[in-house]
Structure formats: C-alpha cells, structure tokens
Amino acid sequence: MNEQEQSEFKEDAYSKAVRAGKRTYFFDVKATKNDDFFLTITESKRIFESEGKFSYEKHKIFLYREDFEKFFEGLHASLHFIKTKKPNDVETKSIETEFSNVDFEDLQTLE
C-alpha cells in the first residue's frame, strides 16, 4: 500500500491475531475517511532464508461492507462442504460462480 492509499484510512478500529501452526492470521477492522468500516485479513508465514535469516511472506485480502454477505455465504458453503464430505466422495469439482471464464493469456500486464 503506498502513502496515498494509507492516508485514505484511519487507524485500526479493532485488531485480532490468530496463531495457527506456522501461520498467523490478522483480522484488522479499519475505518475510511468516509466513516465506514472494512476488514483486512492478512496471512503471515515466517520463511527461512539462507544463512539462518528469515522474513515474512504475507497475503492480504480487503473485504468491504458491500461484500460481507456474499463473502460469508461463500465461506459458510465451503466450510460446510469440507465438514460433510470426504475427498473420495467427490467425483467432480463443482464451482459455483457468477463470473465468466477468464483465460490468463487474455490478461495484459502493465509494464
């Protein structure tokens, strides 16, 4: 996030860290200048490099209020599937989506 993007947000309104094995998940509620909340979910994993040095690999998701319901529906459906099925019970993968198929070769990169 660059300096301009950071200035658009106020400080964290709420933060929760969850350690899970080799990973830590951070759930951070932030407020925009328009006084609305959004959630960032960050996965952080320690990576060991050469000579005993380490760094952290991080992946971040920004979840905005207008997406909360659909996100939770997808998460709930996925967790329900995991809890009720076994891998050898599934013959084909079913993917429910409203998006069209995207061919990555069609995407242009910015240089």
Residue pairs with C-beta under 8 A, 6 or more apart in sequence:
8 32
8 33
9 30
9 31
9 32
9 33
10 30
10 31
10 32
10 33
11 30
11 31
12 28
12 29
12 30
13 29
13 30
13 31
13 37
14 27
14 28
14 29
15 26
15 27
15 28
15 29
16 26
16 27
16 28
17 24
17 25
17 26
17 27
18 24
18 25
18 26
18 27
22 45
22 46
23 43
23 44
23 45
24 43
24 44
24 45
25 41
25 42
25 43
25 44
26 40
26 41
26 42
26 44
27 39
27 40
27 41
28 39
28 40
28 42
29 37
29 38
29 39
30 37
30 38
30 39
30 40
31 37
32 38
36 65
37 65
38 62
38 63
38 64
38 65
39 62
39 63
39 68
40 60
40 61
40 62
40 63
41 60
41 61
41 63
42 58
42 59
42 60
42 61
43 58
43 59
43 60
44 56
44 57
44 58
45 56
45 57
45 58
46 54
46 55
46 56
47 54
47 55
47 56
47 57
48 54
49 55
63 71
77 96
